[in-house]
Amino acid sequence: KRILECKEKERLHLSLQVKELSSNLAGREQQQLRMLDQLRDLQSRGQTDRREMEALLQESTRSRDELKTRAQEAVRQWRAKCM
């Protein structure tokens, strides 16, 4: 009878440990999912920032090229007047 009681206590103790470990595991899985969501959000924002930077660079390049063309035209007109 004592052996059965002892085994039952041990089984109950192990069962409680399994429940606790399962709960801890579930909590960690939830934490990892939240971290993955945060990572995806950061990556998404990074891509958006990158696209915005590329658009600004293209606009800046276009503006610079336009200014260069206008300056060259002004120099041509100035040379034509002076000659």
PDB file of N, CA, C and O in Angstrom:
ATOM      1  N   LYS A   1       0.820  -1.194   0.000  1.00  0.00           N
ATOM      2  CA  LYS A   1       0.000   0.000   0.000  1.00  0.00           C
ATOM      3  C   LYS A   1       0.870   1.267   0.000  1.00  0.00           C
ATOM      4  O   LYS A   1       0.578   2.222  -0.720  1.00  0.00           O
ATOM      5  N   ARG A   2       1.927   1.271   0.801  1.00  0.00           N
ATOM      6  CA  ARG A   2       2.832   2.426   0.855  1.00  0.00           C
ATOM      7  C   ARG A   2       3.512   2.649  -0.483  1.00  0.00           C
ATOM      8  O   ARG A   2       3.694   3.783  -0.926  1.00  0.00           O
ATOM      9  N   ILE A   3       3.871   1.581  -1.099  1.00  0.00           N
ATOM     10  CA  ILE A   3       4.529   1.681  -2.408  1.00  0.00           C
ATOM     11  C   ILE A   3       3.583   2.337  -3.400  1.00  0.00           C
ATOM     12  O   ILE A   3       3.998   3.179  -4.197  1.00  0.00           O
ATOM     13  N   LEU A   4       2.315   1.953  -3.352  1.00  0.00           N
ATOM     14  CA  LEU A   4       1.320   2.548  -4.250  1.00  0.00           C
ATOM     15  C   LEU A   4       1.133   4.034  -3.946  1.00  0.00           C
ATOM     16  O   LEU A   4       1.036   4.851  -4.862  1.00  0.00           O
ATOM     17  N   GLU A   5       1.085   4.380  -2.667  1.00  0.00           N
ATOM     18  CA  GLU A   5       0.939   5.796  -2.279  1.00  0.00           C
ATOM     19  C   GLU A   5       2.149   6.598  -2.750  1.00  0.00           C
ATOM     20  O   GLU A   5       2.023   7.707  -3.271  1.00  0.00           O
ATOM     21  N   CYS A   6       3.300   6.014  -2.553  1.00  0.00           N
ATOM     22  CA  CYS A   6       4.535   6.694  -2.966  1.00  0.00           C
ATOM     23  C   CYS A   6       4.547   6.888  -4.478  1.00  0.00           C
ATOM     24  O   CYS A   6       4.886   7.969  -4.960  1.00  0.00           O
ATOM     25  N   LYS A   7       4.189   5.871  -5.217  1.00  0.00           N
ATOM     26  CA  LYS A   7       4.157   5.974  -6.680  1.00  0.00           C
ATOM     27  C   LYS A   7       3.098   6.975  -7.135  1.00  0.00           C
ATOM     28  O   LYS A   7       3.306   7.708  -8.102  1.00  0.00           O
ATOM     29  N   GLU A   8       1.970   7.005  -6.441  1.00  0.00           N
ATOM     30  CA  GLU A   8       0.913   7.957  -6.781  1.00  0.00           C
ATOM     31  C   GLU A   8       1.381   9.397  -6.535  1.00  0.00           C
ATOM     32  O   GLU A   8       1.122  10.290  -7.342  1.00  0.00           O
ATOM     33  N   LYS A   9       2.075   9.609  -5.401  1.00  0.00           N
ATOM     34  CA  LYS A   9       2.632  10.937  -5.103  1.00  0.00           C
ATOM     35  C   LYS A   9       3.633  11.355  -6.183  1.00  0.00           C
ATOM     36  O   LYS A   9       3.623  12.487  -6.668  1.00  0.00           O
ATOM     37  N   GLU A  10       4.492  10.406  -6.540  1.00  0.00           N
ATOM     38  CA  GLU A  10       5.494  10.687  -7.566  1.00  0.00           C
ATOM     39  C   GLU A  10       4.828  11.008  -8.899  1.00  0.00           C
ATOM     40  O   GLU A  10       5.235  11.939  -9.594  1.00  0.00           O
ATOM     41  N   ARG A  11       3.806  10.237  -9.250  1.00  0.00           N
ATOM     42  CA  ARG A  11       3.083  10.471 -10.498  1.00  0.00           C
ATOM     43  C   ARG A  11       2.424  11.847 -10.487  1.00  0.00           C
ATOM     44  O   ARG A  11       2.469  12.568 -11.484  1.00  0.00           O
ATOM     45  N   LEU A  12       1.811  12.212  -9.355  1.00  0.00           N
ATOM     46  CA  LEU A  12       1.177  13.520  -9.222  1.00  0.00           C
ATOM     47  C   LEU A  12       2.211  14.636  -9.335  1.00  0.00           C
ATOM     48  O   LEU A  12       1.985  15.646 -10.002  1.00  0.00           O
ATOM     49  N   HIS A  13       3.348  14.436  -8.672  1.00  0.00           N
ATOM     50  CA  HIS A  13       4.426  15.422  -8.720  1.00  0.00           C
ATOM     51  C   HIS A  13       4.927  15.596 -10.157  1.00  0.00           C
ATOM     52  O   HIS A  13       5.115  16.720 -10.625  1.00  0.00           O
ATOM     53  N   LEU A  14       5.140  14.491 -10.841  1.00  0.00           N
ATOM     54  CA  LEU A  14       5.604  14.560 -12.229  1.00  0.00           C
ATOM     55  C   LEU A  14       4.552  15.204 -13.125  1.00  0.00           C
ATOM     56  O   LEU A  14       4.882  15.954 -14.044  1.00  0.00           O
ATOM     57  N   SER A  15       3.306  14.911 -12.855  1.00  0.00           N
ATOM     58  CA  SER A  15       2.218  15.503 -13.637  1.00  0.00           C
ATOM     59  C   SER A  15       2.197  17.026 -13.470  1.00  0.00           C
ATOM     60  O   SER A  15       2.003  17.762 -14.438  1.00  0.00           O
ATOM     61  N   LEU A  16       2.399  17.487 -12.240  1.00  0.00           N
ATOM     62  CA  LEU A  16       2.451  18.936 -11.987  1.00  0.00           C
ATOM     63  C   LEU A  16       3.656  19.570 -12.681  1.00  0.00           C
ATOM     64  O   LEU A  16       3.564  20.672 -13.221  1.00  0.00           O
ATOM     65  N   GLN A  17       4.785  18.863 -12.660  1.00  0.00           N
ATOM     66  CA  GLN A  17       5.978  19.386 -13.344  1.00  0.00           C
ATOM     67  C   GLN A  17       5.729  19.496 -14.845  1.00  0.00           C
ATOM     68  O   GLN A  17       6.117  20.482 -15.471  1.00  0.00           O
ATOM     69  N   VAL A  18       5.085  18.491 -15.417  1.00  0.00           N
ATOM     70  CA  VAL A  18       4.795  18.505 -16.854  1.00  0.00           C
ATOM     71  C   VAL A  18       3.874  19.673 -17.178  1.00  0.00           C
ATOM     72  O   VAL A  18       4.080  20.360 -18.179  1.00  0.00           O
ATOM     73  N   LYS A  19       2.850  19.911 -16.340  1.00  0.00           N
ATOM     74  CA  LYS A  19       1.940  21.039 -16.567  1.00  0.00           C
ATOM     75  C   LYS A  19       2.686  22.363 -16.506  1.00  0.00           C
ATOM     76  O   LYS A  19       2.483  23.244 -17.341  1.00  0.00           O
ATOM     77  N   GLU A  20       3.554  22.490 -15.504  1.00  0.00           N
ATOM     78  CA  GLU A  20       4.320  23.727 -15.355  1.00  0.00           C
ATOM     79  C   GLU A  20       5.237  23.950 -16.552  1.00  0.00           C
ATOM     80  O   GLU A  20       5.311  25.054 -17.090  1.00  0.00           O
ATOM     81  N   LEU A  21       5.935  22.894 -16.963  1.00  0.00           N
ATOM     82  CA  LEU A  21       6.838  23.009 -18.111  1.00  0.00           C
ATOM     83  C   LEU A  21       6.067  23.316 -19.397  1.00  0.00           C
ATOM     84  O   LEU A  21       6.521  24.096 -20.234  1.00  0.00           O
ATOM     85  N   SER A  22       4.902  22.694 -19.541  1.00  0.00           N
ATOM     86  CA  SER A  22       4.073  22.962 -20.719  1.00  0.00           C
ATOM     87  C   SER A  22       3.615  24.413 -20.736  1.00  0.00           C
ATOM     88  O   SER A  22       3.597  25.058 -21.784  1.00  0.00           O
ATOM     89  N   SER A  23       3.249  24.914 -19.572  1.00  0.00           N
ATOM     90  CA  SER A  23       2.827  26.313 -19.467  1.00  0.00           C
ATOM     91  C   SER A  23       3.981  27.252 -19.804  1.00  0.00           C
ATOM     92  O   SER A  23       3.801  28.233 -20.526  1.00  0.00           O
ATOM     93  N   ASN A  24       5.175  26.943 -19.275  1.00  0.00           N
ATOM     94  CA  ASN A  24       6.355  27.757 -19.578  1.00  0.00           C
ATOM     95  C   ASN A  24       6.667  27.736 -21.066  1.00  0.00           C
ATOM     96  O   ASN A  24       6.988  28.765 -21.660  1.00  0.00           O
ATOM     97  N   LEU A  25       6.571  26.556 -21.658  1.00  0.00           N
ATOM     98  CA  LEU A  25       6.832  26.419 -23.088  1.00  0.00           C
ATOM     99  C   LEU A  25       5.844  27.247 -23.903  1.00  0.00           C
ATOM    100  O   LEU A  25       6.233  27.936 -24.846  1.00  0.00           O
ATOM    101  N   ALA A  26       4.570  27.178 -23.538  1.00  0.00           N
ATOM    102  CA  ALA A  26       3.548  27.952 -24.254  1.00  0.00           C
ATOM    103  C   ALA A  26       3.835  29.452 -24.127  1.00  0.00           C
ATOM    104  O   ALA A  26       3.692  30.198 -25.095  1.00  0.00           O
ATOM    105  N   GLY A  27       4.237  29.884 -22.942  1.00  0.00           N
ATOM    106  CA  GLY A  27       4.581  31.294 -22.744  1.00  0.00           C
ATOM    107  C   GLY A  27       5.751  31.727 -23.602  1.00  0.00           C
ATOM    108  O   GLY A  27       5.746  32.814 -24.182  1.00  0.00           O
ATOM    109  N   ARG A  28       6.760  30.864 -23.679  1.00  0.00           N
ATOM    110  CA  ARG A  28       7.935  31.196 -24.502  1.00  0.00           C
ATOM    111  C   ARG A  28       7.575  31.217 -25.982  1.00  0.00           C
ATOM    112  O   ARG A  28       8.083  32.047 -26.736  1.00  0.00           O
ATOM    113  N   GLU A  29       6.707  30.311 -26.393  1.00  0.00           N
ATOM    114  CA  GLU A  29       6.280  30.304 -27.794  1.00  0.00           C
ATOM    115  C   GLU A  29       5.546  31.602 -28.124  1.00  0.00           C
ATOM    116  O   GLU A  29       5.755  32.186 -29.188  1.00  0.00           O
ATOM    117  N   GLN A  30       4.691  32.049 -27.213  1.00  0.00           N
ATOM    118  CA  GLN A  30       3.975  33.307 -27.429  1.00  0.00           C
ATOM    119  C   GLN A  30       4.955  34.479 -27.503  1.00  0.00           C
ATOM    120  O   GLN A  30       4.804  35.375 -28.334  1.00  0.00           O
ATOM    121  N   GLN A  31       5.959  34.461 -26.626  1.00  0.00           N
ATOM    122  CA  GLN A  31       6.962  35.522 -26.637  1.00  0.00           C
ATOM    123  C   GLN A  31       7.728  35.519 -27.957  1.00  0.00           C
ATOM    124  O   GLN A  31       7.989  36.579 -28.526  1.00  0.00           O
ATOM    125  N   GLN A  32       8.088  34.330 -28.446  1.00  0.00           N
ATOM    126  CA  GLN A  32       8.805  34.247 -29.717  1.00  0.00           C
ATOM    127  C   GLN A  32       7.939  34.744 -30.872  1.00  0.00           C
ATOM    128  O   GLN A  32       8.439  35.399 -31.787  1.00  0.00           O
ATOM    129  N   LEU A  33       6.648  34.438 -30.834  1.00  0.00           N
ATOM    130  CA  LEU A  33       5.748  34.925 -31.882  1.00  0.00           C
ATOM    131  C   LEU A  33       5.665  36.451 -31.862  1.00  0.00           C
ATOM    132  O   LEU A  33       5.662  37.095 -32.911  1.00  0.00           O
ATOM    133  N   ARG A  34       5.596  37.023 -30.654  1.00  0.00           N
ATOM    134  CA  ARG A  34       5.580  38.497 -30.550  1.00  0.00           C
ATOM    135  C   ARG A  34       6.871  39.091 -31.089  1.00  0.00           C
ATOM    136  O   ARG A  34       6.853  40.112 -31.776  1.00  0.00           O
ATOM    137  N   MET A  35       7.992  38.448 -30.774  1.00  0.00           N
ATOM    138  CA  MET A  35       9.278  38.945 -31.258  1.00  0.00           C
ATOM    139  C   MET A  35       9.364  38.835 -32.783  1.00  0.00           C
ATOM    140  O   MET A  35       9.906  39.724 -33.439  1.00  0.00           O
ATOM    141  N   LEU A  36       8.835  37.757 -33.341  1.00  0.00           N
ATOM    142  CA  LEU A  36       8.819  37.617 -34.801  1.00  0.00           C
ATOM    143  C   LEU A  36       7.969  38.708 -35.439  1.00  0.00           C
ATOM    144  O   LEU A  36       8.343  39.269 -36.469  1.00  0.00           O
ATOM    145  N   ASP A  37       6.829  39.008 -34.830  1.00  0.00           N
ATOM    146  CA  ASP A  37       5.985  40.089 -35.343  1.00  0.00           C
ATOM    147  C   ASP A  37       6.726  41.421 -35.316  1.00  0.00           C
ATOM    148  O   ASP A  37       6.668  42.200 -36.267  1.00  0.00           O
ATOM    149  N   GLN A  38       7.428  41.670 -34.201  1.00  0.00           N
ATOM    150  CA  GLN A  38       8.195  42.915 -34.092  1.00  0.00           C
ATOM    151  C   GLN A  38       9.288  42.971 -35.155  1.00  0.00           C
ATOM    152  O   GLN A  38       9.516  44.016 -35.765  1.00  0.00           O
ATOM    153  N   LEU A  39       9.955  41.850 -35.371  1.00  0.00           N
ATOM    154  CA  LEU A  39      11.011  41.795 -36.386  1.00  0.00           C
ATOM    155  C   LEU A  39      10.446  42.059 -37.774  1.00  0.00           C
ATOM    156  O   LEU A  39      11.021  42.818 -38.554  1.00  0.00           O
ATOM    157  N   ARG A  40       9.319  41.432 -38.076  1.00  0.00           N
ATOM    158  CA  ARG A  40       8.680  41.651 -39.384  1.00  0.00           C
ATOM    159  C   ARG A  40       8.291  43.120 -39.543  1.00  0.00           C
ATOM    160  O   ARG A  40       8.452  43.703 -40.615  1.00  0.00           O
ATOM    161  N   ASP A  41       7.780  43.708 -38.467  1.00  0.00           N
ATOM    162  CA  ASP A  41       7.389  45.116 -38.509  1.00  0.00           C
ATOM    163  C   ASP A  41       8.610  45.999 -38.783  1.00  0.00           C
ATOM    164  O   ASP A  41       8.552  46.914 -39.604  1.00  0.00           O
ATOM    165  N   LEU A  42       9.708  45.715 -38.091  1.00  0.00           N
ATOM    166  CA  LEU A  42      10.929  46.496 -38.298  1.00  0.00           C
ATOM    167  C   LEU A  42      11.461  46.329 -39.724  1.00  0.00           C
ATOM    168  O   LEU A  42      11.898  47.296 -40.347  1.00  0.00           O
ATOM    169  N   GLN A  43      11.419  45.095 -40.233  1.00  0.00           N
ATOM    170  CA  GLN A  43      11.877  44.860 -41.601  1.00  0.00           C
ATOM    171  C   GLN A  43      11.002  45.605 -42.598  1.00  0.00           C
ATOM    172  O   GLN A  43      11.498  46.173 -43.571  1.00  0.00           O
ATOM    173  N   SER A  44       9.709  45.596 -42.349  1.00  0.00           N
ATOM    174  CA  SER A  44       8.774  46.282 -43.240  1.00  0.00           C
ATOM    175  C   SER A  44       9.052  47.783 -43.241  1.00  0.00           C
ATOM    176  O   SER A  44       9.090  48.425 -44.291  1.00  0.00           O
ATOM    177  N   ARG A  45       9.247  48.326 -42.040  1.00  0.00           N
ATOM    178  CA  ARG A  45       9.553  49.761 -41.948  1.00  0.00           C
ATOM    179  C   ARG A  45      10.870  50.073 -42.623  1.00  0.00           C
ATOM    180  O   ARG A  45      11.011  51.109 -43.273  1.00  0.00           O
ATOM    181  N   GLY A  46      11.836  49.178 -42.472  1.00  0.00           N
ATOM    182  CA  GLY A  46      13.141  49.379 -43.117  1.00  0.00           C
ATOM    183  C   GLY A  46      13.008  49.405 -44.623  1.00  0.00           C
ATOM    184  O   GLY A  46      13.651  50.217 -45.289  1.00  0.00           O
ATOM    185  N   GLN A  47      12.183  48.526 -45.172  1.00  0.00           N
ATOM    186  CA  GLN A  47      11.982  48.497 -46.618  1.00  0.00           C
ATOM    187  C   GLN A  47      11.273  49.766 -47.073  1.00  0.00           C
ATOM    188  O   GLN A  47      11.603  50.327 -48.117  1.00  0.00           O
ATOM    189  N   THR A  48      10.297  50.216 -46.288  1.00  0.00           N
ATOM    190  CA  THR A  48       9.591  51.454 -46.632  1.00  0.00           C
ATOM    191  C   THR A  48      10.557  52.626 -46.602  1.00  0.00           C
ATOM    192  O   THR A  48      10.561  53.458 -47.509  1.00  0.00           O
ATOM    193  N   ASP A  49      11.380  52.693 -45.554  1.00  0.00           N
ATOM    194  CA  ASP A  49      12.375  53.767 -45.458  1.00  0.00           C
ATOM    195  C   ASP A  49      13.334  53.707 -46.646  1.00  0.00           C
ATOM    196  O   ASP A  49      13.702  54.738 -47.209  1.00  0.00           O
ATOM    197  N   ARG A  50      13.731  52.503 -47.018  1.00  0.00           N
ATOM    198  CA  ARG A  50      14.652  52.342 -48.147  1.00  0.00           C
ATOM    199  C   ARG A  50      14.019  52.840 -49.441  1.00  0.00           C
ATOM    200  O   ARG A  50      14.662  53.529 -50.233  1.00  0.00           O
ATOM    201  N   ARG A  51      12.740  52.482 -49.650  1.00  0.00           N
ATOM    202  CA  ARG A  51      12.054  52.934 -50.859  1.00  0.00           C
ATOM    203  C   ARG A  51      11.951  54.466 -50.879  1.00  0.00           C
ATOM    204  O   ARG A  51      12.140  55.101 -51.917  1.00  0.00           O
ATOM    205  N   GLU A  52      11.649  55.040 -49.714  1.00  0.00           N
ATOM    206  CA  GLU A  52      11.556  56.502 -49.640  1.00  0.00           C
ATOM    207  C   GLU A  52      12.906  57.150 -49.939  1.00  0.00           C
ATOM    208  O   GLU A  52      12.979  58.158 -50.643  1.00  0.00           O
ATOM    209  N   MET A  53      13.966  56.564 -49.401  1.00  0.00           N
ATOM    210  CA  MET A  53      15.304  57.109 -49.651  1.00  0.00           C
ATOM    211  C   MET A  53      15.665  57.004 -51.129  1.00  0.00           C
ATOM    212  O   MET A  53      16.240  57.931 -51.699  1.00  0.00           O
ATOM    213  N   GLU A  54      15.326  55.869 -51.753  1.00  0.00           N
ATOM    214  CA  GLU A  54      15.606  55.706 -53.174  1.00  0.00           C
ATOM    215  C   GLU A  54      14.826  56.722 -53.999  1.00  0.00           C
ATOM    216  O   GLU A  54      15.354  57.274 -54.965  1.00  0.00           O
ATOM    217  N   ALA A  55      13.576  56.971 -53.625  1.00  0.00           N
ATOM    218  CA  ALA A  55      12.768  57.958 -54.345  1.00  0.00           C
ATOM    219  C   ALA A  55      13.369  59.351 -54.182  1.00  0.00           C
ATOM    220  O   ALA A  55      13.426  60.121 -55.140  1.00  0.00           O
ATOM    221  N   LEU A  56      13.820  59.675 -52.964  1.00  0.00           N
ATOM    222  CA  LEU A  56      14.449  60.980 -52.740  1.00  0.00           C
ATOM    223  C   LEU A  56      15.743  61.102 -53.528  1.00  0.00           C
ATOM    224  O   LEU A  56      16.045  62.167 -54.066  1.00  0.00           O
ATOM    225  N   LEU A  57      16.500  60.035 -53.600  1.00  0.00           N
ATOM    226  CA  LEU A  57      17.742  60.055 -54.368  1.00  0.00           C
ATOM    227  C   LEU A  57      17.456  60.271 -55.848  1.00  0.00           C
ATOM    228  O   LEU A  57      18.137  61.057 -56.506  1.00  0.00           O
ATOM    229  N   GLN A  58      16.450  59.574 -56.373  1.00  0.00           N
ATOM    230  CA  GLN A  58      16.084  59.751 -57.780  1.00  0.00           C
ATOM    231  C   GLN A  58      15.639  61.188 -58.041  1.00  0.00           C
ATOM    232  O   GLN A  58      16.029  61.789 -59.042  1.00  0.00           O
ATOM    233  N   GLU A  59      14.829  61.733 -57.150  1.00  0.00           N
ATOM    234  CA  GLU A  59      14.360  63.117 -57.309  1.00  0.00           C
ATOM    235  C   GLU A  59      15.539  64.081 -57.259  1.00  0.00           C
ATOM    236  O   GLU A  59      15.616  65.024 -58.047  1.00  0.00           O
ATOM    237  N   SER A  60      16.453  63.837 -56.329  1.00  0.00           N
ATOM    238  CA  SER A  60      17.627  64.691 -56.206  1.00  0.00           C
ATOM    239  C   SER A  60      18.488  64.617 -57.468  1.00  0.00           C
ATOM    240  O   SER A  60      18.971  65.639 -57.956  1.00  0.00           O
ATOM    241  N   THR A  61      18.675  63.414 -57.986  1.00  0.00           N
ATOM    242  CA  THR A  61      19.463  63.236 -59.206  1.00  0.00           C
ATOM    243  C   THR A  61      18.788  63.932 -60.389  1.00  0.00           C
ATOM    244  O   THR A  61      19.444  64.609 -61.181  1.00  0.00           O
ATOM    245  N   ARG A  62      17.469  63.756 -60.499  1.00  0.00           N
ATOM    246  CA  ARG A  62      16.732  64.401 -61.580  1.00  0.00           C
ATOM    247  C   ARG A  62      16.854  65.918 -61.473  1.00  0.00           C
ATOM    248  O   ARG A  62      17.081  66.602 -62.471  1.00  0.00           O
ATOM    249  N   SER A  63      16.702  66.437 -60.262  1.00  0.00           N
ATOM    250  CA  SER A  63      16.798  67.880 -60.045  1.00  0.00           C
ATOM    251  C   SER A  63      18.199  68.385 -60.380  1.00  0.00           C
ATOM    252  O   SER A  63      18.346  69.439 -60.998  1.00  0.00           O
ATOM    253  N   ARG A  64      19.225  67.644 -59.979  1.00  0.00           N
ATOM    254  CA  ARG A  64      20.605  68.033 -60.271  1.00  0.00           C
ATOM    255  C   ARG A  64      20.850  68.041 -61.777  1.00  0.00           C
ATOM    256  O   ARG A  64      21.462  68.970 -62.305  1.00  0.00           O
ATOM    257  N   ASP A  65      20.369  67.002 -62.469  1.00  0.00           N
ATOM    258  CA  ASP A  65      20.547  66.933 -63.917  1.00  0.00           C
ATOM    259  C   ASP A  65      19.835  68.092 -64.611  1.00  0.00           C
ATOM    260  O   ASP A  65      20.355  68.686 -65.556  1.00  0.00           O
ATOM    261  N   GLU A  66      18.637  68.400 -64.122  1.00  0.00           N
ATOM    262  CA  GLU A  66      17.876  69.517 -64.694  1.00  0.00           C
ATOM    263  C   GLU A  66      18.620  70.840 -64.485  1.00  0.00           C
ATOM    264  O   GLU A  66      18.703  71.659 -65.400  1.00  0.00           O
ATOM    265  N   LEU A  67      19.149  71.043 -63.299  1.00  0.00           N
ATOM    266  CA  LEU A  67      19.904  72.258 -62.991  1.00  0.00           C
ATOM    267  C   LEU A  67      21.166  72.334 -63.850  1.00  0.00           C
ATOM    268  O   LEU A  67      21.530  73.404 -64.338  1.00  0.00           O
ATOM    269  N   LYS A  68      21.824  71.200 -64.030  1.00  0.00           N
ATOM    270  CA  LYS A  68      23.028  71.162 -64.860  1.00  0.00           C
ATOM    271  C   LYS A  68      22.692  71.550 -66.306  1.00  0.00           C
ATOM    272  O   LYS A  68      23.422  72.315 -66.937  1.00  0.00           O
ATOM    273  N   THR A  69      21.582  71.016 -66.818  1.00  0.00           N
ATOM    274  CA  THR A  69      21.157  71.331 -68.182  1.00  0.00           C
ATOM    275  C   THR A  69      20.853  72.816 -68.322  1.00  0.00           C
ATOM    276  O   THR A  69      21.255  73.452 -69.297  1.00  0.00           O
ATOM    277  N   ARG A  70      20.138  73.365 -67.336  1.00  0.00           N
ATOM    278  CA  ARG A  70      19.813  74.799 -67.383  1.00  0.00           C
ATOM    279  C   ARG A  70      21.071  75.655 -67.320  1.00  0.00           C
ATOM    280  O   ARG A  70      21.166  76.675 -68.003  1.00  0.00           O
ATOM    281  N   ALA A  71      22.043  75.240 -66.495  1.00  0.00           N
ATOM    282  CA  ALA A  71      23.297  75.995 -66.378  1.00  0.00           C
ATOM    283  C   ALA A  71      24.069  75.940 -67.692  1.00  0.00           C
ATOM    284  O   ALA A  71      24.636  76.946 -68.119  1.00  0.00           O
ATOM    285  N   GLN A  72      24.096  74.773 -68.338  1.00  0.00           N
ATOM    286  CA  GLN A  72      24.791  74.654 -69.618  1.00  0.00           C
ATOM    287  C   GLN A  72      24.129  75.537 -70.674  1.00  0.00           C
ATOM    288  O   GLN A  72      24.807  76.181 -71.475  1.00  0.00           O
ATOM    289  N   GLU A  73      22.801  75.556 -70.663  1.00  0.00           N
ATOM    290  CA  GLU A  73      22.071  76.401 -71.618  1.00  0.00           C
ATOM    291  C   GLU A  73      22.357  77.878 -71.363  1.00  0.00           C
ATOM    292  O   GLU A  73      22.528  78.651 -72.305  1.00  0.00           O
ATOM    293  N   ALA A  74      22.410  78.266 -70.096  1.00  0.00           N
ATOM    294  CA  ALA A  74      22.714  79.664 -69.754  1.00  0.00           C
ATOM    295  C   ALA A  74      24.114  80.030 -70.224  1.00  0.00           C
ATOM    296  O   ALA A  74      24.321  81.128 -70.739  1.00  0.00           O
ATOM    297  N   VAL A  75      25.076  79.130 -70.058  1.00  0.00           N
ATOM    298  CA  VAL A  75      26.448  79.395 -70.508  1.00  0.00           C
ATOM    299  C   VAL A  75      26.475  79.523 -72.027  1.00  0.00           C
ATOM    300  O   VAL A  75      27.160  80.400 -72.555  1.00  0.00           O
ATOM    301  N   ARG A  76      25.746  78.669 -72.737  1.00  0.00           N
ATOM    302  CA  ARG A  76      25.700  78.757 -74.205  1.00  0.00           C
ATOM    303  C   ARG A  76      25.135  80.105 -74.643  1.00  0.00           C
ATOM    304  O   ARG A  76      25.669  80.756 -75.541  1.00  0.00           O
ATOM    305  N   GLN A  77      24.044  80.512 -73.994  1.00  0.00           N
ATOM    306  CA  GLN A  77      23.432  81.792 -74.359  1.00  0.00           C
ATOM    307  C   GLN A  77      24.375  82.950 -74.051  1.00  0.00           C
ATOM    308  O   GLN A  77      24.458  83.901 -74.829  1.00  0.00           O
ATOM    309  N   TRP A  78      25.073  82.884 -72.947  1.00  0.00           N
ATOM    310  CA  TRP A  78      25.998  83.934 -72.553  1.00  0.00           C
ATOM    311  C   TRP A  78      27.155  84.014 -73.573  1.00  0.00           C
ATOM    312  O   TRP A  78      27.566  85.097 -73.988  1.00  0.00           O
ATOM    313  N   ARG A  79      27.662  82.834 -73.960  1.00  0.00           N
ATOM    314  CA  ARG A  79      28.746  82.815 -74.945  1.00  0.00           C
ATOM    315  C   ARG A  79      28.266  83.360 -76.293  1.00  0.00           C
ATOM    316  O   ARG A  79      28.994  84.078 -76.979  1.00  0.00           O
ATOM    317  N   ALA A  80      27.028  83.008 -76.661  1.00  0.00           N
ATOM    318  CA  ALA A  80      26.487  83.480 -77.934  1.00  0.00           C
ATOM    319  C   ALA A  80      26.340  85.009 -77.916  1.00  0.00           C
ATOM    320  O   ALA A  80      26.583  85.669 -78.926  1.00  0.00           O
ATOM    321  N   LYS A  81      25.947  85.559 -76.780  1.00  0.00           N
ATOM    322  CA  LYS A  81      25.806  87.030 -76.662  1.00  0.00           C
ATOM    323  C   LYS A  81      27.154  87.724 -76.734  1.00  0.00           C
ATOM    324  O   LYS A  81      27.284  88.781 -77.350  1.00  0.00           O
ATOM    325  N   CYS A  82      28.141  87.137 -76.111  1.00  0.00           N
ATOM    326  CA  CYS A  82      29.449  87.768 -76.007  1.00  0.00           C
ATOM    327  C   CYS A  82      30.263  87.642 -77.292  1.00  0.00           C
ATOM    328  O   CYS A  82      31.265  88.343 -77.437  1.00  0.00           O
ATOM    329  N   MET A  83      29.894  86.821 -78.186  1.00  0.00           N
ATOM    330  CA  MET A  83      30.695  86.629 -79.383  1.00  0.00           C
ATOM    331  C   MET A  83      30.102  87.290 -80.558  1.00  0.00           C
ATOM    332  O   MET A  83      30.660  87.222 -81.652  1.00  0.00           O
TER     333      MET A  83
END
